[in-house]
Amino acid sequence: MMDFVFGVSHPEHWHALNMQQNPHHYSGLRMLGSSLVAHLQDKVGAGVYFNPYVEIDGVLIKYGVVSIDRLCKDLIDWETLYLAGRMHKPVKILRDDARVRLANQVNLTEAVRVALLTLPEKFSEKELFERIAGISYVGDFRMVVGENPNKVRNIVDAQMSHFHRLYYGLLDDLPNVTSLNDGYYQQNQNPRFRGLMVQKLPSSLYKKVLSEHQLASIRHKFDVPEDKIELHQQIASAEYLPKYIDASIRSIIGRPALTQSIKGIFTAGPLKSSRYALEKLTKWKTAN
């Protein structure tokens, strides 16, 4: 099933038109009107309304509808990482939007920073891409039961050239990263460079990492500097930084991923939801 995401300016109006033209795409929720559907889309889960198992010209697709404002906010702030994480991977842009394009450049740069903060001084291109592709699956309950445990590796292996094209320019622009031979990179571990990366983390992640560091300072009895520059350098040099980031991403992703899946039971309807869950479980069992 091919996945699409439609970013729209006015979700309620879009759903009203789509319900007139394609009522069979929707579950029984369409009987309650486009206003309720748009409200459910925006207020529950990650702000996306999915219609799965839709056949267009013989191709089976699943499409999600999200407001442009909500999409851009997630790309920049990592509010839920539900869509920002999807766009860390190579995607095909069918209709470009200047706001989304700019927001996604921020999103991709932020993904590189997060990956670098959790990688060693020397790392391979594949390690970097797997770390980036795996961000959106940290804390997602479906990775425990329902998703192929090798999903991240499979995504990267199948699209290495696309990942390279997506991220090579961003890596080349970073002053603290040097390209080596045979697909390897080396990053400068200087606290000044790493402190700047901490400072530029997406706002949702930054606040949670800061909180994790403050909790660690209480547990391990060390002082946290009041000066922001010193604080960022202390965090960047912290032994537990990868754990801070991992715990923070889990906190961001966990609840929206769960509520979005529960919402899907109602938006897709019981038959389509059962079919979708069964197919996921079958893949998971086969992979295990």
TIBA-27846 format. One record per residue: x, y, z of N, C-alpha, C in turn. Coordinates in Angstrom, 1 decimal, decimal comma, padded with zeros to 4 digits, m for minus. Layout:
N
SEVO     n.x     n.y     n.z    ca.x    ca.y    ca.z     c.x     c.y     c.z
SEVO       X       Y       Z       X       Y       Z       X       Y       Z
...
This chain:
288
SEVO     n.x     n.y     n.z    ca.x    ca.y    ca.z     c.x     c.y     c.z
SEVO   000,8  m001,2   000,0   000,0   000,0   000,0   000,9   001,2   000,0
SEVO   000,7   002,1  m001,0   001,5   003,3  m001,1   001,0   004,4  m000,2
SEVO   001,9   005,1   000,5   001,5   006,2   001,4   001,6   007,5   000,8
SEVO   000,6   008,4   001,0   000,6   009,8   000,6   000,2   010,6   001,8
SEVO   000,7   011,8   001,8   000,3   012,8   002,8  m000,1   014,1   002,0
SEVO  m001,3   014,6   002,3  m001,8   015,8   001,6  m001,8   016,9   002,6
SEVO  m000,9   017,9   002,4  m001,0   019,1   003,2  m001,9   020,1   002,6
SEVO  m002,9   020,5   003,4  m004,0   021,4   002,8  m004,1   022,6   003,7
SEVO  m004,6   023,7   003,1  m004,7   025,0   003,8  m005,9   025,0   004,7
SEVO  m007,1   024,4   004,2  m008,3   024,5   005,0  m008,9   023,1   005,1
SEVO  m008,5   022,3   006,1  m008,9   020,9   006,2  m010,4   020,7   006,1
SEVO  m011,2   021,5   006,8  m012,7   021,3   006,9  m013,3   021,4   005,5
SEVO  m012,9   022,4   004,7  m013,3   022,6   003,4  m012,9   021,5   002,5
SEVO  m011,6   021,1   002,6  m011,1   020,0   001,8  m011,8   018,7   002,0
SEVO  m012,1   018,4   003,3  m012,9   017,1   003,6  m014,3   017,2   003,0
SEVO  m014,9   018,4   003,1  m016,3   018,6   002,6  m016,3   018,2   001,1
SEVO  m015,3   018,8   000,4  m015,3   018,5  m001,1  m015,0   017,0  m001,4
SEVO  m014,0   016,5  m000,6  m013,6   015,1  m000,8  m014,7   014,1  m000,5
SEVO  m015,5   014,4   000,6  m016,7   013,6   000,9  m017,7   013,6  m000,2
SEVO  m017,9   014,7  m000,9  m018,8   014,7  m002,0  m018,3   013,9  m003,1
SEVO  m017,0   014,0  m003,4  m016,5   013,3  m004,6  m016,1   011,8  m004,3
SEVO  m015,7   011,5  m003,1  m015,2   010,2  m002,7  m015,7   009,7  m001,4
SEVO  m017,1   009,6  m001,2  m017,6   009,2   000,1  m017,1   007,9   000,5
SEVO  m016,8   007,0  m000,4  m016,4   005,6  m000,1  m015,0   005,5   000,5
SEVO  m014,3   006,6   000,5  m013,0   006,6   001,1  m013,1   006,7   002,6
SEVO  m014,2   007,1   003,2  m014,4   007,4   004,6  m015,1   006,3   005,3
SEVO  m014,9   006,2   006,6  m015,7   005,4   007,4  m017,0   006,0   007,7
SEVO  m017,8   005,5   008,6  m019,1   006,1   009,0  m019,0   007,4   009,6
SEVO  m017,8   007,9   010,0  m017,6   009,2   010,5  m018,0   010,3   009,6
SEVO  m018,1   010,0   008,3  m018,4   011,1   007,3  m019,9   011,5   007,5
SEVO  m020,7   010,6   008,1  m022,1   011,0   008,4  m022,2   012,1   009,4
SEVO  m021,2   012,4   010,2  m021,2   013,4   011,2  m020,7   014,8   010,6
SEVO  m020,2   014,7   009,4  m019,9   016,0   008,7  m018,4   016,3   008,7
SEVO  m018,0   017,2   007,8  m016,6   017,6   007,6  m016,1   018,3   008,8
SEVO  m016,9   019,1   009,5  m016,5   019,8   010,6  m015,9   018,9   011,7
SEVO  m016,7   017,9   012,0  m016,2   016,9   013,1  m014,9   016,2   012,6
SEVO  m014,9   015,8   011,3  m013,8   015,1   010,8  m012,5   016,0   010,9
SEVO  m012,6   017,2   010,5  m011,5   018,1   010,6  m011,1   018,4   012,1
SEVO  m012,1   018,4   013,0  m011,8   018,6   014,4  m011,0   017,4   014,9
SEVO  m011,5   016,2   014,6  m010,8   015,0   015,0  m009,4   014,9   014,4
SEVO  m009,3   015,3   013,2  m008,0   015,3   012,5  m007,0   016,1   013,3
SEVO  m007,4   017,3   013,7  m006,4   018,3   014,3  m006,2   018,1   015,8
SEVO  m007,2   017,7   016,5  m007,1   017,7   018,0  m006,7   016,3   018,6
SEVO  m006,8   015,3   017,8  m006,5   013,9   018,4  m005,2   013,4   017,7
SEVO  m004,3   012,9   018,4  m003,1   012,2   017,8  m002,1   013,3   017,3
SEVO  m001,6   013,0   016,1  m000,6   013,9   015,5  m001,1   014,9   014,5
SEVO  m002,4   015,1   014,5  m003,0   016,1   013,5  m003,2   015,6   012,1
SEVO  m003,2   014,3   011,9  m003,4   013,7   010,6  m004,6   012,8   010,6
SEVO  m005,4   012,9   009,4  m006,5   012,0   009,3  m006,2   011,1   008,1
SEVO  m006,2   009,8   008,4  m005,8   008,8   007,3  m007,1   008,0   006,8
SEVO  m007,1   007,9   005,5  m008,0   007,0   004,8  m007,2   005,9   004,1
SEVO  m007,2   004,6   004,7  m006,4   003,6   004,1  m007,2   002,7   003,1
SEVO  m006,5   001,9   002,4  m007,1   000,9   001,4  m008,0   001,6   000,4
SEVO  m007,5   002,7  m000,2  m008,2   003,4  m001,2  m007,6   003,0  m002,6
SEVO  m008,4   002,5  m003,5  m007,9   002,1  m004,8  m008,0   003,2  m005,8
SEVO  m006,9   003,7  m006,4  m006,9   004,7  m007,4  m006,2   004,1  m008,7
SEVO  m007,0   004,0  m009,8  m006,4   003,4  m011,0  m005,7   002,1  m010,8
SEVO  m006,3   001,3  m010,0  m005,7  m000,1  m009,7  m004,6  m000,1  m008,7
SEVO  m004,2   001,0  m008,1  m003,1   001,1  m007,1  m003,8   001,3  m005,8
SEVO  m003,4   000,5  m004,8  m003,9   000,6  m003,4  m003,1   001,7  m002,7
SEVO  m003,7   002,7  m002,1  m003,0   003,7  m001,4  m003,6   004,0   000,0
SEVO  m002,9   004,7   000,8  m003,3   005,2   002,1  m002,9   006,7   002,1
SEVO  m003,9   007,5   002,3  m003,5   009,0   002,3  m003,9   009,6   003,6
SEVO  m003,0   010,5   004,1  m003,3   011,3   005,3  m003,5   012,7   004,9
SEVO  m004,3   013,4   005,7  m004,6   014,8   005,4  m004,2   015,6   006,7
SEVO  m003,4   016,7   006,5  m002,9   017,5   007,6  m002,9   018,9   007,1
SEVO  m003,1   019,8   008,1  m003,1   021,3   007,7  m001,6   021,7   007,5
SEVO  m001,4   022,6   006,5   000,0   023,1   006,2   000,6   023,7   007,5
SEVO  m000,2   024,4   008,3   000,3   025,0   009,5   000,9   023,9   010,5
SEVO   000,1   022,9   010,7   000,4   021,8   011,6   001,7   021,0   011,1
SEVO   001,7   020,8   009,7   002,8   020,1   009,1   004,1   020,9   009,3
SEVO   004,1   022,2   009,1   005,3   023,1   009,2   005,8   023,1   010,7
SEVO   004,8   023,2   011,6   005,2   023,3   013,0   005,9   022,0   013,5
SEVO   005,4   020,9   013,0   006,1   019,6   013,4   007,5   019,5   012,7
SEVO   007,6   020,0   011,5   008,9   019,9   010,8   009,9   020,8   011,5
SEVO   009,5   021,9   012,1   010,5   022,9   012,7   010,7   022,6   014,2
SEVO   009,6   022,3   014,9   009,7   022,2   016,4   009,7   020,7   016,8
SEVO   009,4   019,7   016,0   009,3   018,3   016,3   008,3   018,2   017,5
SEVO   007,1   018,7   017,3   006,1   018,7   018,3   005,6   017,2   018,5
SEVO   005,5   016,4   017,5   005,1   015,0   017,6   006,1   014,1   016,9
SEVO   006,8   014,6   015,9   007,8   013,9   015,1   007,0   012,9   014,2
SEVO   005,7   012,9   014,1   004,9   012,0   013,4   005,2   012,2   011,9
SEVO   005,1   013,5   011,4   005,4   013,8   010,0   006,8   014,2   009,8
SEVO   007,4   014,9   010,7   008,8   015,3   010,6   009,7   014,1   010,5
SEVO   009,4   013,0   011,2   010,1   011,8   011,1   010,0   011,1   009,8
SEVO   008,8   011,1   009,3   008,6   010,5   007,9   009,4   011,2   006,9
SEVO   009,5   012,5   007,0   010,3   013,3   006,0   011,8   013,3   006,3
SEVO   012,2   012,6   007,3   013,7   012,4   007,4   014,1   011,4   006,4
SEVO   013,2   010,6   005,9   013,5   009,6   004,9   013,2   010,2   003,5
SEVO   013,8   009,6   002,4   013,5   010,1   001,1   012,0   010,0   000,7
SEVO   011,4   011,1   000,3   010,0   011,1  m000,1   009,9   011,8  m001,5
SEVO   008,9   011,5  m002,2   008,6   012,1  m003,5   007,6   013,3  m003,3
SEVO   008,1   014,5  m003,7   007,2   015,7  m003,6   006,4   015,8  m004,8
SEVO   005,1   015,6  m004,7   004,2   015,7  m005,9   003,8   017,1  m006,2
SEVO   003,6   017,9  m005,2   003,3   019,3  m005,4   004,0   020,1  m004,4
SEVO   004,9   021,0  m004,8   005,8   021,7  m003,9   005,0   022,9  m003,2
SEVO   005,5   023,2  m002,0   005,0   024,4  m001,3   006,2   025,0  m000,6
SEVO   006,3   026,3  m000,9   007,5   027,0  m000,4   007,7   026,9   001,1
SEVO   006,6   027,1   001,9   006,7   027,0   003,3   007,2   025,6   003,8
SEVO   006,6   024,6   003,2   006,9   023,2   003,6   008,4   022,9   003,2
SEVO   008,8   023,4   002,0   010,2   023,1   001,6   011,2   023,7   002,5
SEVO   010,9   025,0   002,9   011,8   025,6   003,9   011,8   025,0   005,2
SEVO   010,6   024,6   005,7   010,5   024,0   007,0   011,2   022,6   007,0
SEVO   011,1   021,9   005,9   011,7   020,6   005,8   013,3   020,7   005,7
SEVO   013,8   021,7   005,2   015,3   021,9   005,2   015,7   022,1   006,7
SEVO   014,9   022,8   007,5   015,2   022,9   008,9   015,2   021,5   009,5
SEVO   014,1   020,8   009,2   013,9   019,5   009,8   015,1   018,5   009,5
SEVO   015,5   018,5   008,2   016,6   017,6   007,8   017,9   018,0   008,5
SEVO   018,2   019,3   008,7   019,4   019,8   009,4   019,3   019,4   010,8
SEVO   018,1   019,5   011,4   018,0   019,1   012,8   018,2   017,6   013,0
SEVO   017,8   016,8   012,1   018,0   015,4   012,1   019,5   015,0   012,1
SEVO   020,2   015,7   011,3   021,7   015,5   011,2   022,3   015,9   012,5
SEVO   021,9   017,0   013,1   022,5   017,4   014,4   022,2   016,3   015,5
SEVO   021,0   015,9   015,6   020,7   014,9   016,6   021,5   013,6   016,4
SEVO   021,6   013,2   015,1   022,4   012,0   014,8   023,9   012,2   015,2
SEVO   024,4   013,3   014,9   025,8   013,6   015,2   026,1   013,6   016,7
SEVO   025,1   014,1   017,5   025,3   014,2   018,9   025,3   012,8   019,6
SEVO   024,8   011,8   018,8   024,7   010,4   019,4   025,7   009,4   018,7
SEVO   026,5   009,9   017,8   027,5   009,1   017,1   028,9   009,4   017,6
SEVO   029,8   008,4   017,4   031,2   008,6   017,9   031,9   009,6   016,9
SEVO   033,2   009,8   017,2   034,0   010,8   016,4   034,0   010,3   015,0
SEVO   034,3   009,0   014,7   034,3   008,5   013,4   033,1   007,6   013,1
SEVO   032,5   007,8   012,0   031,3   007,0   011,7   031,1   006,8   010,2
SEVO   030,3   005,8   009,8   030,1   005,6   008,4   028,8   006,3   008,0
SEVO   028,7   006,5   006,7   027,6   007,1   006,1   026,3   006,3   006,4
SEVO   026,4   005,0   006,4   025,3   004,1   006,6   024,9   004,2   008,1
SEVO   025,8   004,3   009,0   025,5   004,5   010,4   024,7   005,8   010,6
SEVO   025,2   006,8   010,0   024,5   008,1   010,1   023,0   008,0   009,6
SEVO   022,9   007,4   008,4   021,5   007,3   007,8   020,6   006,4   008,6
SEVO   021,2   005,3   009,2   020,3   004,5   010,1   019,9   005,2   011,3
SEVO   020,8   006,1   011,9   020,5   006,8   013,1   019,4   007,8   012,7
SEVO   019,5   008,5   011,6   018,5   009,5   011,2   017,1   008,8   010,9
SEVO   017,2   007,7   010,2   015,9   007,0   009,8   015,3   006,4   011,0
SEVO   016,1   006,1   012,1   015,5   005,5   013,3   014,9   006,5   014,3
SEVO   015,1   007,8   014,1   014,6   008,8   015,0   013,1   008,6   015,3
SEVO   012,4   008,5   014,2   010,9   008,5   014,3   010,3   007,2   014,8
SEVO   011,2   006,2   015,0   010,7   004,9   015,6   011,0   004,8   017,0
SEVO   011,8   005,7   017,6   012,1   005,6   019,0   010,8   005,9   019,8
SEVO   010,4   005,0   020,7   009,3   005,3   021,5   007,9   004,9   020,9
SEVO   008,0   004,5   019,6   006,7   004,1   018,9   006,4   002,7   019,3
SEVO   005,3   002,5   020,0   004,9   001,2   020,5   004,8   000,1   019,4
SEVO   004,6   000,5   018,1   004,4  m000,4   017,0   005,7  m001,1   016,7
SEVO   006,9  m000,6   017,2   008,1  m001,2   016,9   008,3  m002,4   017,9
SEVO   007,5  m002,5   018,9   007,6  m003,6   019,8   006,7  m004,8   019,3
SEVO   005,5  m004,5   018,9   004,6  m005,4   018,2   003,9  m004,8   017,1
SEVO   004,2  m005,3   015,9   003,5  m004,7   014,7   004,4  m004,3   013,6
SEVO   005,6  m003,9   013,9   006,5  m003,4   012,8   007,7  m004,4   012,7
SEVO   008,2  m004,5   011,5   009,4  m005,4   011,3   010,6  m004,8   012,1
SEVO   011,2  m005,6   012,9   012,3  m005,1   013,8   013,5  m004,6   012,9
SEVO   013,6  m005,1   011,7   014,6  m004,7   010,8   014,2  m003,5   009,9
SEVO   013,2  m002,9   010,2   012,6  m001,9   009,3   013,6  m000,8   009,0
SEVO   014,2  m000,2   010,0   015,2   000,9   009,7   016,3   000,5   008,8
SEVO   016,9  m000,6   009,1   018,0  m001,1   008,2   017,5  m001,4   006,8
SEVO   016,4  m001,9   006,7   015,8  m002,2   005,3   015,5  m000,9   004,6
SEVO   015,0   000,1   005,3   014,8   001,4   004,6   016,0   002,0   004,1
SEVO   017,1   002,0   004,9   018,4   002,6   004,5   019,0   001,7   003,4
SEVO   019,1   000,4   003,5   019,7  m000,4   002,5   019,1  m000,3   001,1
SEVO   017,8  m000,1   001,1   017,1   000,0  m000,2   017,2   001,4  m000,8
SEVO   017,6   002,4   000,0   017,6   003,7  m000,5   018,9   004,5  m000,2
SEVO   020,0   003,8  m000,2   021,3   004,5   000,2   021,6   005,7  m000,7
SEVO   021,4   005,5  m002,0   021,7   006,6  m003,0   020,8   007,8  m002,7
SEVO   019,5   007,5  m002,4   018,6   008,6  m002,1   018,9   009,3  m000,8
SEVO   019,3   008,6   000,2   019,7   009,2   001,5   021,0   010,1   001,3
SEVO   021,9   009,5   000,5   023,1   010,3   000,2   022,8   011,6  m000,5
SEVO   021,9   011,6  m001,5   021,5   012,8  m002,2   020,8   013,8  m001,3
SEVO   020,0   013,3  m000,3   019,3   014,1   000,6   020,1   014,8   001,6
SEVO   021,2   014,1   002,1   022,0   014,6   003,2   023,4   015,1   002,9
SEVO   023,9   014,7   001,7   025,3   015,0   001,4   025,6   016,5   001,5
SEVO   024,7   017,3   000,9   024,9   018,8   001,0   024,9   019,4   002,4
SEVO   024,0   018,8   003,2   023,9   019,3   004,6   025,2   019,0   005,4
SEVO   025,7   017,8   005,2   027,0   017,4   005,8   028,2   018,2   005,3
SEVO   028,2   018,5   004,1   029,3   019,2   003,5   029,3   020,7   004,0
SEVO   028,2   021,2   004,4   028,1   022,6   004,9   028,5   022,7   006,4
SEVO   028,6   021,6   007,1   028,9   021,6   008,5   030,4   021,8   008,8
SEVO   030,8   022,8   009,5   032,3   023,0   009,7   033,0   022,0   010,5
SEVO   032,2   021,3   011,3   032,8   020,3   012,3   032,7   018,9   011,8
SEVO   032,4   018,7   010,5   032,3   017,3   009,9   033,2   017,3   008,7
SEVO   034,1   016,2   008,7   035,0   016,1   007,6   034,8   014,7   006,9
SEVO   034,7   014,8   005,6   034,5   013,5   004,8   035,8   012,8   004,6
SEVO   035,8   011,5   005,0   037,0   010,6   004,8   036,8   009,7   003,6
SEVO   037,7   008,7   003,5   037,6   007,8   002,4   036,6   006,7   002,7
SEVO   036,1   006,0   001,7   035,3   004,8   001,8   034,0   005,0   002,5
SEVO   033,4   006,2   002,4   032,0   006,5   003,0   032,1   006,7   004,5
SEVO   033,2   007,2   005,0   033,3   007,5   006,4   033,4   009,0   006,6
SEVO   033,0   009,4   007,8   033,1   010,8   008,2   033,7   010,9   009,6
SEVO   034,3   012,1   009,9   034,8   012,4   011,2   034,3   013,7   011,7
SEVO   033,8   013,7   012,9   033,3   015,0   013,5   034,2   015,5   014,6
SEVO   034,3   016,8   014,7   035,1   017,5   015,7   034,3   017,4   017,0
SEVO   034,9   016,8   018,0   034,3   016,6   019,3   034,4   017,8   020,2
SEVO   035,0   018,9   019,7   035,2   020,1   020,5   033,8   020,6   021,2
SEVO   033,8   020,8   022,5   032,5   021,1   023,2   031,9   022,4   022,6
SEVO   032,7   023,3   022,0   032,1   024,5   021,5   031,2   024,2   020,3
SEVO   031,7   023,3   019,4   030,9   023,0   018,2   029,6   022,2   018,7
SEVO   029,8   021,2   019,6   028,7   020,4   020,0   027,7   021,2   020,9
SEVO   028,2   022,1   021,6   027,3   023,0   022,4   026,4   023,8   021,5
SEVO   026,9   024,2   020,3   026,1   025,0   019,4   025,0   024,0   018,8
SEVO   025,3   022,8   018,6   024,3   021,8   018,1   023,2   021,6   019,1
SEVO   023,6   021,5   020,4   022,6   021,4   021,4   021,7   022,6   021,5
SEVO   022,3   023,8   021,3   021,5   025,0   021,4   020,5   025,1   020,2
SEVO   020,8   024,5   019,1   020,0   024,5   017,9   019,1   023,3   017,7
SEVO   018,9   022,5   018,8   018,0   021,4   018,7   016,6   021,9   018,5
SEVO   015,7   021,1   017,9   014,3   021,6   017,8   013,7   021,9   019,2
SEVO   012,8   022,9   019,3   012,4   023,4   020,6   011,8   022,4   021,5
SEVO   011,0   021,5   021,0   010,4   020,4   021,8   011,5   019,5   022,4
SEVO   012,4   019,1   021,5   013,5   018,2   022,0   014,5   019,0   022,9
SEVO   014,8   020,2   022,6   015,7   021,0   023,5   015,2   021,1   024,9
SEVO   013,9   021,4   025,1   013,3   021,5   026,4   013,4   020,2   027,2
SEVO   013,2   019,1   026,5   013,2   017,8   027,2   014,6   017,4   027,5
SEVO   015,6   017,6   026,6   017,0   017,3   026,9   017,5   018,1   028,1
SEVO   017,1   019,4   028,1   017,5   020,2   029,2   016,9   019,7   030,5
SEVO   015,7   019,3   030,5   015,1   018,7   031,7   015,8   017,4   032,1
SEVO   016,1   016,5   031,2   016,8   015,3   031,5   018,2   015,6   032,1
SEVO   018,9   016,6   031,6   020,2   017,0   032,2   020,0   017,5   033,6
SEVO   019,0   018,3   033,8   018,8   018,8   035,2   018,5   017,7   036,2
SEVO   017,7   016,7   035,7   017,4   015,5   036,6   018,7   014,7   036,8
SEVO   019,5   014,6   035,8   020,8   013,9   036,0   021,7   014,6   037,0
SEVO   021,7   016,0   037,0   022,5   016,7   037,9   022,1   016,5   039,3
SEVO   020,8   016,3   039,6   020,3   016,0   040,9   020,7   014,6   041,3
SEVO   020,6   013,6   040,4   020,9   012,2   040,7   022,4   012,1   041,0
SEVO   023,3   012,7   040,1   024,7   012,5   040,2   025,4   013,7   040,9
SEVO   024,7   014,6   041,5   025,2   015,7   042,3   026,3   016,5   041,6
SEVO   025,9   017,1   040,5   026,9   018,1   039,9   026,1   019,4   039,6
SEVO   026,8   020,5   039,6   026,2   021,8   039,4   025,9   022,1   037,9
SEVO   024,8   022,7   037,7   024,4   023,1   036,3   024,7   024,6   036,2
SEVO   025,6   025,0   035,2   025,9   026,4   035,0   024,7   027,3   034,7
SEVO   024,7   028,5   035,1   023,6   029,4   034,8   023,8   030,0   033,4
SEVO   025,1   030,2   033,0   025,4   030,7   031,7   025,0   029,7   030,6
SEVO   024,2   030,2   029,6   023,7   029,3   028,6   024,8   028,6   027,7
SEVO   025,8   029,3   027,4   026,8   028,8   026,6   027,6   027,6   027,3
SEVO   027,9   027,9   028,6   028,5   026,9   029,4   027,6   025,7   029,6
SEVO   026,3   026,0   029,8   025,3   024,9   030,0   025,2   024,0   028,8
SEVO   025,2   024,6   027,6   025,1   023,8   026,3   026,4   023,0   026,1
SEVO   027,5   023,5   026,5   028,7   022,7   026,4   028,8   021,6   027,4
SEVO   028,3   021,8   028,6   028,2   020,8   029,6   027,3   019,6   029,1
SEVO   026,2   020,0   028,6   025,3   019,0   028,1   025,9   018,2   026,9
SEVO   026,6   018,9   026,0   027,2   018,3   024,8   028,3   017,4   025,2
SEVO   029,0   017,6   026,4   030,1   016,8   026,8   029,6   015,7   027,8
SEVO   028,3   015,7   028,1   027,8   014,7   029,1   027,9   013,3   028,7
SEVO   028,3   012,4   029,5   028,4   011,0   029,2   027,0   010,4   028,9
SEVO   026,0   011,0   029,5   024,6   010,5   029,3   023,8   011,2   028,2
SEVO   024,5   012,0   027,3   023,8   012,8   026,3   022,9   011,8   025,4
SEVO   023,5   010,7   024,9   022,6   009,9   024,0   021,4   009,4   024,7
SEVO   021,5   009,1   026,1   020,4   008,7   026,8   019,4   009,9   027,0
SEVO   019,9   011,1   027,2   019,0   012,2   027,3   018,1   012,3   026,0
SEVO   018,8   012,2   024,9   018,2   012,4   023,6   017,2   011,3   023,4
SEVO   017,6   010,1   023,7   016,7   008,9   023,5   015,4   009,0   024,3
SEVO   015,6   009,4   025,6   014,5   009,5   026,5   013,6   010,6   026,0
SEVO   014,2   011,7   025,6   013,4   012,9   025,1   012,6   012,6   023,9
SEVO   013,2   011,9   022,9   012,5   011,5   021,7   011,3   010,5   022,0
SEVO   011,6   009,6   023,0   010,5   008,7   023,4   009,3   009,5   023,9
SEVO   009,6   010,5   024,7   008,6   011,3   025,3   007,8   012,0   024,3
SEVO   008,4   012,5   023,3   007,8   013,3   022,2   006,9   012,3   021,4
SEVO   007,4   011,2   021,0   006,7   010,3   020,1   005,6   009,4   020,7
SEVO   005,9   008,9   021,9   005,0   007,9   022,5   003,5   008,2   022,5
SEVO   003,1   009,2   023,1   001,7   009,5   023,2   001,0   009,8   021,8
SEVO   001,6   010,7   021,0   000,9   010,9   019,7   000,8   009,7   018,8
SEVO   001,8   008,8   018,9   001,8   007,6   018,1   000,7   006,7   018,5
SEVO   000,5   006,6   019,8  m000,5   005,7   020,4  m001,9   006,3   020,1
SEVO  m002,1   007,6   020,4  m003,5   008,1   020,1  m003,8   008,2   018,6
SEVO  m002,8   008,4   017,8  m003,0   008,4   016,3  m003,5   007,0   015,9
SEVO  m002,9   006,0   016,4  m003,3   004,6   016,1  m004,7   004,3   016,6
SEVO  m005,0   004,8   017,8  m006,4   004,6   018,3  m007,4   005,3   017,4
SEVO  m007,0   006,5   017,0  m007,9   007,3   016,1  m008,1   006,6   014,8
SEVO  m007,1   005,9   014,3  m007,2   005,2   013,1  m008,3   004,1   013,1
SEVO  m008,6   003,6   014,2  m009,7   002,6   014,3  m011,0   003,2   013,9
SEVO  m011,2   004,5   014,3  m012,5   005,2   014,0  m012,5   005,8   012,6
SEVO  m011,3   006,3   012,2  m011,3   007,0   010,9  m011,3   006,0   009,8
SEVO  m010,7   004,8   010,0  m010,6   003,8   008,9  m011,9   002,9   009,0
SEVO  m012,4   002,8   010,2  m013,5   001,8   010,3  m013,0   000,5   010,8
SEVO  m013,8  m000,3   011,5  m013,4  m001,6   012,1  m012,8  m002,6   011,1
SEVO  m013,4  m002,7   009,9  m012,9  m003,7   008,9  m011,6  m003,4   008,4
SEVO  m011,4  m002,1   007,9  m010,1  m001,7   007,4  m009,0  m001,7   008,5
SEVO  m009,4  m001,3   009,7  m008,4  m001,3   010,8  m008,0  m002,7   011,2
SEVO  m008,9  m003,7   011,2  m008,6  m005,1   011,5  m007,6  m005,6   010,4
SEVO  m007,9  m005,3   009,1  m007,1  m005,8   008,0  m005,7  m005,2   008,1
SEVO  m005,6  m003,9   008,4  m004,3  m003,3   008,5  m003,5  m003,9   009,7
SEVO  m004,1  m004,1   010,8  m003,4  m004,6   012,0  m003,0  m006,1   011,7
SEVO  m003,8  m006,9   011,0  m003,5  m008,2   010,7  m002,3  m008,3   009,8
SEVO  m002,2  m007,4   008,8  m001,1  m007,4   007,9   000,2  m007,0   008,6
SEVO   000,1  m006,0   009,5   001,3  m005,6   010,2   001,8  m006,7   011,1
SEVO   000,9  m007,4   011,8   001,3  m008,5   012,7   001,9  m009,7   011,9
SEVO   001,4  m009,9   010,7   001,9  m011,0   009,8   003,3  m010,7   009,4
SEVO   003,6  m009,4   009,0   005,0  m009,0   008,7   005,9  m009,1   009,9
SEVO   005,4  m008,7   011,0   006,2  m008,7   012,3   006,6  m010,2   012,6
SEVO   005,6  m011,1   012,5   005,9  m012,5   012,9   006,9  m013,1   011,9
SEVO   006,7  m012,8   010,6   007,6  m013,3   009,6   009,1  m012,8   009,8
SEVO   009,2  m011,5   010,1   010,5  m010,9   010,3   011,2  m011,5   011,6
SEVO   010,4  m011,8   012,6   011,0  m012,4   013,8   011,3  m013,9   013,7
